[in-house]
């Protein structure tokens, strides 16, 4: 629950980009809403220095480390995981509550134990790193048990930010998909979680599904040697978060239907099904924790048709956080989405550059995922068509990172037309990297 007595809490602002003009009979309204938080602690290595000792927002972090038998192949993998967890512990701000969980087919409290959290200082960091040395590989993988233990440990009172970091190298073979789904549903809204797959023997949809359900990030660390740098970055970002449980509240007038609400930058995440009702004609869409950062959201609405010359407020967007007494606090930022009916063809057929850009980025993510699924299923013509479209979209939107990843899976004949050939041999790590990072977008050029 958020407490806004501190002066270093970020200020939120909101900008709306849309073409509000509709033709006669037009009913679909699209808008990109940019939400920016500034003026709090800065995410990144400076985070731990922004606040005087222990004065940052209270935070609790659970580090979940895969200790299943496969972590021994190669033996350097377990050592890299221990080193990465130690690096993350070194990045904890003084005063942060934390625990380390060893995950197999059961979840073990590695440090501090006894169903509690330690409070980060020089002594507990050192003790935690000593405890890591006892981590060894053996056993199966049941990620739901890790998440349930993390949820239990993180449910300490009077903590603002609750965050998990989960590392796995294998498939979730020792519990049913339903068990994992139930654990994710139980944890959703209680803590955020970043998930990482190390090596190439894990299931992309499992890892990205965990991050998506818990509003965190997902990525691949194909070479275990890269884990320490990645864990340090993740923990720096977690330490830079200052406001938890922020929701996008969308109010719409009678007769207006919300087709979808999606986060479209820095990644594509469909929030439509996560709506919780918030009073008459209003709904809340969860966005997780915020530090100093900016994100973009795409709202698509269906409004009642109206006569030429009429105009209406199609939606009002605000930001709210829950309070301990069950009420919500409004963060002060507001955006208005409008609809105006006109017979000016030029006005009503123009597409907002922001809407066009992010519609393309969402299609790009979908084309990659569909193309890779078709490739795995042996439908090479279908895969070529989808991945060709992805190359075309990545090229047109200037998404150079995704274009580079695509070029490891297909030979690009002509990026502008999306003409490609599937490569006959593709490194597993390259294919998994493309799939895991498929939802990363580039911001629209201002």
SULFENQUI-V710039 format. One record per residue. N is the residue number from 1. RES is the residue in one small letter. SS is DSSP state (H for helix, E for strand, C for the rest). PSI is psi in radians with two decimals (none if undefined). D_CENTER is the distance of its C-alpha to the mean C-alpha in whole Angstrom. Layout:
# SULFENQUI-V710039
((N | RES | SS | PSI | D_CENTER) (N | RES | SS | PSI | D_CENTER))
This chain:
# SULFENQUI-V710039
((1 | x | C | 2.45 | 20) (2 | x | C | 2.53 | 20) (3 | x | C | 2.09 | 23) (4 | x | C | 0.64 | 24) (5 | x | C | -0.32 | 27) (6 | x | C | 2.51 | 26) (7 | x | C | -0.31 | 27) (8 | x | C | 0.33 | 24) (9 | x | C | 2.44 | 21) (10 | x | C | 2.69 | 20) (11 | x | E | 2.34 | 21) (12 | x | E | 2.46 | 19) (13 | x | E | 2.81 | 20) (14 | x | E | 2.34 | 20) (15 | x | E | 2.45 | 21) (16 | x | E | 2.26 | 22) (17 | x | E | 2.14 | 23) (18 | x | C | 2.87 | 25) (19 | x | C | 1.91 | 28) (20 | x | C | -0.14 | 29) (21 | x | E | 2.27 | 33) (22 | x | E | 2.56 | 33) (23 | x | C | 2.96 | 36) (24 | x | C | 2.26 | 39) (25 | x | C | -0.12 | 37) (26 | x | C | 2.43 | 34) (27 | x | C | -0.27 | 31) (28 | x | E | 2.20 | 27) (29 | x | E | 2.24 | 26) (30 | x | E | 2.47 | 23) (31 | x | E | 2.53 | 21) (32 | x | E | 2.19 | 18) (33 | x | E | 2.05 | 17) (34 | x | E | 2.12 | 16) (35 | x | E | 2.24 | 15) (36 | x | E | 2.33 | 16) (37 | x | E | 2.20 | 17) (38 | x | E | 2.76 | 19) (39 | x | C | 0.09 | 22) (40 | x | C | -2.69 | 20) (41 | x | C | 2.66 | 20) (42 | x | C | 2.37 | 19) (43 | x | C | 2.52 | 16) (44 | x | C | -2.95 | 17) (45 | x | C | -0.35 | 20) (46 | x | C | -0.22 | 22) (47 | x | H | -0.76 | 20) (48 | x | H | -0.19 | 22) (49 | x | H | -0.14 | 25) (50 | x | H | -0.64 | 24) (51 | x | C | 2.50 | 25) (52 | x | C | 2.77 | 29) (53 | x | C | 2.06 | 29) (54 | x | C | 0.14 | 27) (55 | x | C | -0.05 | 27) (56 | x | C | 3.07 | 23) (57 | x | C | 2.49 | 21) (58 | x | C | 2.33 | 21) (59 | x | E | 2.61 | 19) (60 | x | E | 2.33 | 19) (61 | x | E | 2.33 | 17) (62 | x | E | 2.17 | 17) (63 | x | E | 2.05 | 17) (64 | x | E | 2.01 | 18) (65 | x | E | 2.18 | 20) (66 | x | E | 2.17 | 21) (67 | x | C | 0.40 | 25) (68 | x | C | 2.88 | 26) (69 | x | H | -0.60 | 29) (70 | x | H | -0.26 | 27) (71 | x | H | -0.17 | 26) (72 | x | H | -0.05 | 29) (73 | x | C | 1.89 | 29) (74 | x | C | 2.86 | 30) (75 | x | C | -0.43 | 31) (76 | x | H | -0.38 | 29) (77 | x | H | -0.81 | 26) (78 | x | H | -0.69 | 26) (79 | x | H | -0.76 | 28) (80 | x | H | -0.67 | 25) (81 | x | H | -0.72 | 22) (82 | x | H | -0.78 | 25) (83 | x | H | -0.71 | 25) (84 | x | H | -0.74 | 21) (85 | x | H | -0.67 | 21) (86 | x | H | -0.73 | 24) (87 | x | H | -0.69 | 22) (88 | x | H | -0.70 | 19) (89 | x | H | -0.66 | 22) (90 | x | H | -0.42 | 24) (91 | x | H | -0.18 | 21) (92 | x | C | 2.37 | 21) (93 | x | C | 2.48 | 22) (94 | x | C | 2.38 | 26) (95 | x | C | -0.18 | 26) (96 | x | C | 2.35 | 22) (97 | x | E | 2.43 | 23) (98 | x | E | 2.79 | 21) (99 | x | E | 2.70 | 22) (100 | x | E | 2.27 | 22) (101 | x | E | 2.29 | 22) (102 | x | E | 2.16 | 24) (103 | x | E | 2.17 | 22) (104 | x | C | -2.38 | 25) (105 | x | C | -0.10 | 26) (106 | x | C | 2.93 | 26) (107 | x | E | 2.26 | 24) (108 | x | E | 2.41 | 26) (109 | x | E | 1.94 | 26) (110 | x | E | -0.73 | 27) (111 | x | E | 2.44 | 27) (112 | x | C | -0.20 | 28) (113 | x | C | 3.04 | 29) (114 | x | C | 0.40 | 31) (115 | x | C | 0.43 | 28) (116 | x | C | 3.12 | 27) (117 | x | C | 2.64 | 25) (118 | x | E | 2.83 | 27) (119 | x | E | 2.18 | 27) (120 | x | C | 2.17 | 26) (121 | x | C | -3.10 | 29) (122 | x | H | -0.68 | 31) (123 | x | H | -0.86 | 33) (124 | x | H | -0.55 | 30) (125 | x | H | -0.78 | 28) (126 | x | H | -0.74 | 31) (127 | x | H | -0.73 | 31) (128 | x | H | -0.72 | 28) (129 | x | H | -0.58 | 28) (130 | x | H | -0.75 | 32) (131 | x | H | -0.58 | 30) (132 | x | H | -0.53 | 28) (133 | x | C | -0.38 | 31) (134 | x | C | -0.11 | 32) (135 | x | C | 2.23 | 29) (136 | x | C | 2.82 | 30) (137 | x | C | 2.41 | 29) (138 | x | C | 2.34 | 30) (139 | x | C | -3.06 | 29) (140 | x | C | -2.77 | 27) (141 | x | C | 2.02 | 23) (142 | x | C | 1.51 | 22) (143 | x | H | -0.52 | 19) (144 | x | H | -0.63 | 19) (145 | x | H | -0.59 | 22) (146 | x | H | -0.78 | 20) (147 | x | H | -0.66 | 17) (148 | x | H | -0.71 | 20) (149 | x | H | -0.76 | 22) (150 | x | H | -0.77 | 19) (151 | x | H | -0.77 | 18) (152 | x | H | -0.80 | 22) (153 | x | H | -0.63 | 22) (154 | x | H | -0.15 | 19) (155 | x | C | 0.71 | 21) (156 | x | C | 2.55 | 24) (157 | x | C | 2.84 | 25) (158 | x | C | 0.57 | 25) (159 | x | C | 2.33 | 21) (160 | x | C | -0.89 | 19) (161 | x | E | 2.17 | 16) (162 | x | E | 2.20 | 15) (163 | x | E | 2.48 | 13) (164 | x | E | 2.63 | 13) (165 | x | E | 2.17 | 13) (166 | x | E | 2.26 | 14) (167 | x | E | 2.22 | 16) (168 | x | E | 2.70 | 17) (169 | x | C | 0.06 | 20) (170 | x | C | -3.12 | 21) (171 | x | C | 2.69 | 21) (172 | x | C | 1.30 | 21) (173 | x | C | -0.18 | 24) (174 | x | C | 0.39 | 26) (175 | x | C | 2.85 | 24) (176 | x | C | 2.73 | 24) (177 | x | H | -0.56 | 21) (178 | x | H | -0.66 | 22) (179 | x | H | -0.78 | 22) (180 | x | H | -0.77 | 18) (181 | x | H | -0.72 | 17) (182 | x | H | -0.69 | 19) (183 | x | H | -0.70 | 18) (184 | x | H | -0.71 | 14) (185 | x | H | -0.65 | 16) (186 | x | H | -0.60 | 18) (187 | x | H | -0.35 | 15) (188 | x | C | 2.29 | 13) (189 | x | C | -0.15 | 13) (190 | x | C | -0.60 | 15) (191 | x | C | 2.73 | 13) (192 | x | E | 2.76 | 9) (193 | x | E | 2.25 | 9) (194 | x | E | 2.41 | 8) (195 | x | E | 2.43 | 10) (196 | x | E | 2.38 | 12) (197 | x | E | 2.26 | 15) (198 | x | E | 2.44 | 18) (199 | x | C | -2.65 | 21) (200 | x | C | 0.28 | 21) (201 | x | C | 0.24 | 22) (202 | x | C | 2.97 | 19) (203 | x | C | 2.04 | 17) (204 | x | H | -0.80 | 14) (205 | x | H | -0.48 | 14) (206 | x | H | -0.86 | 14) (207 | x | H | -0.77 | 12) (208 | x | H | -0.55 | 9) (209 | x | H | -0.65 | 10) (210 | x | H | -0.86 | 10) (211 | x | H | -0.72 | 6) (212 | x | H | -0.83 | 6) (213 | x | H | -0.58 | 9) (214 | x | C | 0.36 | 8) (215 | x | C | 0.65 | 5) (216 | x | C | -2.91 | 4) (217 | x | C | 2.69 | 4) (218 | x | E | 2.55 | 7) (219 | x | E | 2.91 | 10) (220 | x | E | 2.44 | 14) (221 | x | E | 1.52 | 17) (222 | x | C | -0.67 | 20) (223 | x | C | 2.02 | 22) (224 | x | H | -0.39 | 22) (225 | x | H | -0.35 | 24) (226 | x | H | 0.01 | 21) (227 | x | H | -0.74 | 19) (228 | x | H | -0.77 | 20) (229 | x | H | -0.70 | 19) (230 | x | H | -0.77 | 16) (231 | x | H | -0.67 | 16) (232 | x | H | -0.80 | 18) (233 | x | H | -0.78 | 15) (234 | x | H | -0.76 | 12) (235 | x | H | -0.64 | 15) (236 | x | H | -0.75 | 16) (237 | x | H | -0.76 | 12) (238 | x | H | -0.69 | 12) (239 | x | H | -0.33 | 16) (240 | x | C | -0.10 | 15) (241 | x | C | 2.42 | 14) (242 | x | C | -0.36 | 16) (243 | x | E | 2.16 | 16) (244 | x | E | 2.88 | 14) (245 | x | E | 0.68 | 14) (246 | x | E | 2.31 | 14) (247 | x | E | 2.54 | 14) (248 | x | E | 2.03 | 15) (249 | x | E | 2.13 | 19) (250 | x | E | 2.05 | 20) (251 | x | E | 2.36 | 24) (252 | x | C | 2.58 | 26) (253 | x | C | 2.92 | 30) (254 | x | C | 2.36 | 32) (255 | x | C | -0.13 | 32) (256 | x | C | 2.30 | 28) (257 | x | E | 2.46 | 26) (258 | x | E | 1.97 | 22) (259 | x | E | -0.84 | 21) (260 | x | E | 2.75 | 18) (261 | x | E | 2.06 | 15) (262 | x | E | 2.43 | 12) (263 | x | E | 2.34 | 9) (264 | x | E | -0.13 | 11) (265 | x | E | 2.45 | 10) (266 | x | C | -0.21 | 8) (267 | x | E | 2.84 | 7) (268 | x | C | 2.19 | 8) (269 | x | E | 2.02 | 7) (270 | x | E | 2.07 | 10) (271 | x | C | -0.01 | 11) (272 | x | H | -0.84 | 15) (273 | x | H | -0.11 | 16) (274 | x | H | 0.12 | 14) (275 | x | C | 2.39 | 17) (276 | x | E | 2.42 | 19) (277 | x | E | 2.49 | 22) (278 | x | C | 0.95 | 23) (279 | x | C | -3.12 | 27) (280 | x | C | 2.09 | 29) (281 | x | C | 0.35 | 27) (282 | x | E | 2.57 | 24) (283 | x | E | 2.62 | 20) (284 | x | E | 2.37 | 17) (285 | x | E | 2.11 | 14) (286 | x | E | 2.43 | 11) (287 | x | E | -0.05 | 9) (288 | x | E | -2.58 | 9) (289 | x | E | 2.60 | 10) (290 | x | E | 2.49 | 11) (291 | x | C | -2.51 | 14) (292 | x | C | 1.86 | 15) (293 | x | E | 3.02 | 13) (294 | x | E | 2.42 | 13) (295 | x | E | 2.70 | 11) (296 | x | E | 2.49 | 13) (297 | x | E | 2.49 | 13) (298 | x | E | 2.11 | 15) (299 | x | E | 2.28 | 18) (300 | x | E | 2.15 | 21) (301 | x | E | 2.64 | 24) (302 | x | E | 2.03 | 27) (303 | x | C | 2.75 | 30) (304 | x | C | 2.51 | 33) (305 | x | C | 2.67 | 36) (306 | x | C | 2.98 | 38) (307 | x | C | 2.75 | 41) (308 | x | C | 2.46 | 41) (309 | x | C | -0.28 | 41) (310 | x | C | 2.69 | 39) (311 | x | E | 2.68 | 36) (312 | x | E | 2.74 | 33) (313 | x | E | 2.00 | 30) (314 | x | E | -0.51 | 28) (315 | x | E | 2.62 | 25) (316 | x | E | 2.20 | 24) (317 | x | E | 2.30 | 21) (318 | x | E | 3.11 | 20) (319 | x | E | 2.33 | 18) (320 | x | E | 2.69 | 19) (321 | x | E | 2.52 | 18) (322 | x | E | 2.63 | 20) (323 | x | C | 2.77 | 23) (324 | x | C | -0.50 | 25) (325 | x | C | 0.12 | 28) (326 | x | C | -0.19 | 26) (327 | x | C | -3.14 | 26) (328 | x | E | 2.66 | 23) (329 | x | E | 2.33 | 23) (330 | x | E | 2.30 | 23) (331 | x | E | 0.09 | 21) (332 | x | E | -0.37 | 24) (333 | x | E | 2.47 | 22) (334 | x | E | 2.52 | 23) (335 | x | E | 2.45 | 23) (336 | x | E | 2.30 | 25) (337 | x | E | 2.22 | 25) (338 | x | E | 2.79 | 29) (339 | x | E | 2.27 | 31) (340 | x | E | 2.19 | 34) (341 | x | E | 2.27 | 36) (342 | x | C | 2.70 | 39) (343 | x | C | 0.15 | 41) (344 | x | C | 1.82 | 40) (345 | x | H | -0.69 | 39) (346 | x | H | -0.75 | 38) (347 | x | H | -0.77 | 35) (348 | x | H | -0.28 | 34) (349 | x | H | -0.13 | 33) (350 | x | C | 2.43 | 31) (351 | x | C | 2.32 | 28) (352 | x | C | 2.29 | 25) (353 | x | H | -0.63 | 24) (354 | x | H | -0.80 | 21) (355 | x | H | -0.77 | 21) (356 | x | H | -0.77 | 22) (357 | x | H | -0.88 | 20) (358 | x | H | -0.44 | 17) (359 | x | H | -0.71 | 18) (360 | x | H | -0.70 | 19) (361 | x | H | -0.67 | 16) (362 | x | H | -0.69 | 15) (363 | x | H | -0.64 | 18) (364 | x | H | -0.84 | 17) (365 | x | H | -0.76 | 14) (366 | x | H | -0.72 | 16) (367 | x | H | -0.69 | 19) (368 | x | H | -0.85 | 18) (369 | x | H | -0.77 | 17) (370 | x | H | -0.73 | 20) (371 | x | H | -0.76 | 22) (372 | x | H | -0.66 | 21) (373 | x | H | -0.75 | 22) (374 | x | H | -0.67 | 25) (375 | x | H | -0.77 | 26) (376 | x | H | -0.58 | 25) (377 | x | C | -0.06 | 28) (378 | x | C | 0.12 | 30) (379 | x | C | 1.46 | 30) (380 | x | H | -0.54 | 31) (381 | x | H | -0.81 | 32) (382 | x | H | -0.74 | 29) (383 | x | H | -0.73 | 26) (384 | x | H | -0.75 | 28) (385 | x | H | -0.82 | 28) (386 | x | H | -0.79 | 24) (387 | x | H | -0.51 | 23) (388 | x | H | -0.78 | 26) (389 | x | H | -0.69 | 25) (390 | x | H | -0.76 | 21) (391 | x | H | -0.75 | 23) (392 | x | H | -0.80 | 25) (393 | x | H | -0.74 | 22) (394 | x | H | -0.72 | 20) (395 | x | H | -0.82 | 24) (396 | x | H | -0.57 | 24) (397 | x | H | -0.05 | 21) (398 | x | C | 0.43 | 22) (399 | x | C | 1.38 | 18) (400 | x | H | -0.63 | 20) (401 | x | H | -0.79 | 18) (402 | x | H | -0.67 | 17) (403 | x | H | -0.73 | 21) (404 | x | H | -0.75 | 22) (405 | x | H | -0.69 | 20) (406 | x | H | -0.65 | 21) (407 | x | C | -0.18 | 25) (408 | x | C | -0.21 | 25) (409 | x | C | -0.51 | 25) (410 | x | E | 2.67 | 27) (411 | x | E | 2.12 | 30) (412 | x | E | 2.01 | 30) (413 | x | E | -0.82 | 33) (414 | x | E | 1.87 | 32) (415 | x | C | -0.66 | 29) (416 | x | C | -0.63 | 30) (417 | x | C | -0.09 | 31) (418 | x | C | 0.48 | 28) (419 | x | E | 2.05 | 31) (420 | x | E | 2.85 | 30) (421 | x | E | 2.41 | 31) (422 | x | E | 2.38 | 30) (423 | x | C | 2.50 | 30) (424 | x | C | -0.62 | 32) (425 | x | C | 2.20 | 31) (426 | x | C | 2.26 | 27) (427 | x | C | 2.37 | 26) (428 | x | H | -0.69 | 24) (429 | x | H | -0.63 | 21) (430 | x | H | -0.75 | 21) (431 | x | H | -0.76 | 20) (432 | x | H | -0.63 | 18) (433 | x | H | -0.77 | 16) (434 | x | H | -0.78 | 16) (435 | x | H | -0.77 | 15) (436 | x | H | -0.64 | 12) (437 | x | C | 0.19 | 11) (438 | x | C | -0.47 | 12) (439 | x | C | 0.00 | 9) (440 | x | E | 2.31 | 10) (441 | x | C | 2.92 | 12) (442 | x | C | 2.56 | 15) (443 | x | C | 2.65 | 16) (444 | x | C | 2.44 | 19) (445 | x | C | 2.21 | 22) (446 | x | C | none | 23))
